[in-house]
């Protein structure tokens, strides 16, 4: 698969649908730094990874380009790794616990004091009630913590993220995405909506997604395990 051509095809479809402002985060997990470099050269700059250790090794090998990449952390935010994300990622999508957010905030403040670089985060909601979904708080849990969510220069709350149902039923998927948009409109009207992946991004943009997270539809089949740098 030609990732540049695949990305261009999705962008063209977004344009035809009247959604030319939707941001595409290309999910590059299990692929090497050369994929990021190829897409950077083609003018794309937003990339997503869900494993901290893989991202740290990979990003270090991405050669400088005319445009700087924006890196998105897509996996569930864990307290133990949260402190390592500032300086590596720019946007964190999977915030769903107070403890992990507190760890991220402390680390983001230290990074901001040292560099002046801030981060953004999205609250991940689980609106399918599926226990198989990793990460994500219920709508009720979000309402309980809504007033205490931090938003400052070091770490800015920028919106919401969710995943559609596992069975990818079109009606249920649209309902989930529509509900997240309603929550966003009530609590953060100008916020981002990160929803939709390779199998359901078309439904997501019709329901108001501002960010779609697309992997295999652009990058092709993933390797069986995390990408590792060649030894020696």
C-alpha positions in Angstrom: 0.0 0.0 0.0 1.2 3.5 -0.9 0.6 5.5 2.3 0.9 8.9 0.6 -1.7 7.9 -2.0 -4.0 6.4 0.6 -3.8 9.5 2.7 -4.5 11.7 -0.3 -7.6 9.6 -1.2 -9.0 10.0 2.3 -8.4 13.7 2.3 -10.1 14.0 -1.1 -13.1 12.1 0.3 -13.2 14.5 3.3 -13.2 17.4 0.9 -16.0 15.9 -1.1 -18.1 15.5 2.0 -17.5 19.1 3.1 -15.2 18.1 6.0 -11.9 19.6 4.7 -11.0 20.9 8.2 -11.0 17.5 9.9 -7.5 16.5 11.2 -6.2 13.1 10.3 -3.9 11.5 12.8 -2.0 8.7 11.0 -1.5 5.8 13.5 2.0 4.5 12.9 2.3 1.8 15.6 4.4 -1.2 14.5 5.8 0.8 11.6 9.3 2.3 11.5 10.4 5.9 11.4 10.7 5.8 7.7 6.9 5.9 7.4 6.7 9.1 9.4 9.4 10.6 7.3 7.7 9.7 4.0 4.4 11.3 5.1 6.3 14.4 6.5 7.9 14.9 3.1 4.4 14.7 1.6 3.3 17.5 3.9 1.5 15.6 6.6 2.4 16.2 10.2 0.1 14.5 12.7 1.0 11.0 13.9 -0.3 8.7 16.6 1.3 6.0 18.8 -0.1 4.1 21.8 3.1 2.6 23.2 5.5 4.9 25.0 8.6 2.8 24.7 8.0 2.2 20.9 7.3 5.9 20.3 10.4 7.0 22.2 12.8 4.9 20.2 11.0 5.6 16.9 10.7 9.4 17.2 14.4 9.7 18.0 15.2 8.3 14.6 12.9 10.5 12.6 15.1 12.9 10.6 14.3 16.6 10.6 12.0 17.8 7.9 10.7 21.1 6.6 7.7 20.8 8.9 7.7 19.5 12.5 5.6 16.5 13.4 2.8 16.7 16.0 2.7 13.5 18.0 -0.5 12.1 19.6 -0.6 9.6 22.4 -3.5 7.3 21.7 -3.5 4.6 24.2 -5.1 4.6 27.7 -3.2 7.0 29.9 -1.5 5.2 32.8 -0.2 6.9 35.9 3.1 5.2 35.7 3.9 6.4 32.2 2.1 9.8 32.3 5.2 11.5 33.7 7.2 10.4 30.6 4.9 11.9 27.9 5.8 15.7 28.1 8.5 16.4 25.6 7.6 13.4 23.5 4.0 13.8 22.7 2.0 17.0 22.1 -1.5 15.7 22.5 -2.8 13.0 24.9 -6.1 11.4 23.9 -6.7 8.7 26.5 -7.2 10.6 29.8 -9.8 8.7 31.9 -8.7 8.8 35.5 -7.9 11.5 38.0 -4.7 9.9 39.2 -3.3 9.6 35.7 -4.3 13.2 34.9 -2.6 14.4 38.1 0.6 12.7 37.1 0.5 14.1 33.6 -0.2 17.6 35.0 2.8 17.5 37.3 5.1 16.4 34.6 3.6 18.9 32.1 4.2 21.7 34.5 7.9 20.7 35.0 8.3 20.5 31.2 6.7 23.8 30.7 8.9 25.5 33.3 12.0 24.1 31.6 11.0 24.7 27.9 7.9 26.8 27.6 6.2 24.0 25.7 2.7 23.1 26.7 0.6 20.0 26.0 -3.1 19.3 25.3 -5.3 16.5 26.5 -8.6 14.9 25.6 -11.0 13.2 28.0 -11.7 9.6 26.9 -15.3 8.5 27.4 -16.6 5.0 27.1 -20.1 5.4 25.7 -20.6 1.8 24.6 -20.6 0.2 28.1 -18.3 -2.5 26.7 -15.9 -3.9 29.3 -13.6 -4.9 26.5 -12.8 -1.3 25.8 -9.6 -0.3 27.4 -9.7 3.1 29.0 -12.5 5.6 29.0 -14.7 6.8 31.8 -18.5 6.7 31.8 -20.5 9.8 31.2 -21.5 9.8 34.9 -17.8 9.6 36.0 -17.0 12.5 33.7 -19.8 14.7 35.2 -18.4 14.0 38.6 -14.9 15.3 37.7 -15.9 18.0 35.2 -15.4 21.0 37.4 -12.0 19.9 38.6 -10.4 19.3 35.1 -7.2 21.4 34.8 -6.7 23.7 31.9 -3.6 25.9 31.8 -0.6 26.8 29.7 1.3 23.7 30.7 -1.6 21.3 30.0 -4.8 22.5 28.2 -8.0 20.5 28.1 -8.9 20.5 24.4 -11.8 18.1 24.0 -13.0 14.5 24.0 -12.2 11.1 22.6 -14.2 7.9 22.2 -14.3 4.6 20.3 -17.3 3.1 18.5 -18.8 -0.3 19.4 -16.7 -3.4 18.7 -19.3 -4.9 16.3 -19.1 -1.7 14.2 -22.9 -1.7 13.8 -23.5 1.5 11.8 -26.5 2.7 13.8 -25.0 2.1 17.2 -21.7 3.6 16.1 -23.4 6.8 14.8 -25.4 7.0 18.1 -22.2 6.8 20.2 -20.4 9.5 18.1 -23.5 11.7 18.2 -23.7 11.4 22.0 -20.1 12.5 22.3 -20.8 15.5 20.2 -23.7 16.4 22.4 -21.5 16.2 25.5 -18.8 18.3 23.9 -21.4 20.9 22.9 -22.6 21.2 26.5 -19.3 21.2 28.3 -16.6 22.5 25.8 -18.4 23.9 22.7 -15.1 24.8 20.9 -13.4 21.5 21.9 -12.0 18.8 19.7 -13.9 15.5 19.0 -11.4 12.6 18.4 -13.6 9.8 17.1 -13.5 7.4 14.1 -10.8 5.0 13.0 -10.1 3.1 9.7 -13.4 1.2 9.8 -15.8 4.0 10.9 -14.2 7.4 10.2 -16.9 8.2 7.6 -19.6 7.9 10.2 -17.6 9.9 12.7 -17.1 12.9 10.4 -20.8 13.0 9.7 -21.5 13.2 13.4 -19.0 16.0 13.9 -15.5 14.5 14.4 -12.7 17.1 14.2 -10.0 14.4 14.5 -10.0 11.0 13.0 -7.4 8.3 14.0 -6.6 6.2 10.9 -4.1 3.4 10.8 -4.4 0.4 8.4 -6.5 2.3 5.8 -3.3 4.4 5.2 -0.4 2.3 6.4 -1.5 -1.2 5.4 -1.4 -4.3 7.6 0.5 -3.9 10.9 3.3 -6.1 12.0 2.5 -8.6 14.7 4.3 -6.8 17.5 5.8 -3.4 18.4 8.4 -1.9 16.1 11.9 -2.2 17.5 15.1 -0.5 16.3 17.6 -2.8 14.6 20.4 -3.9 16.9 24.0 -3.2 16.1 
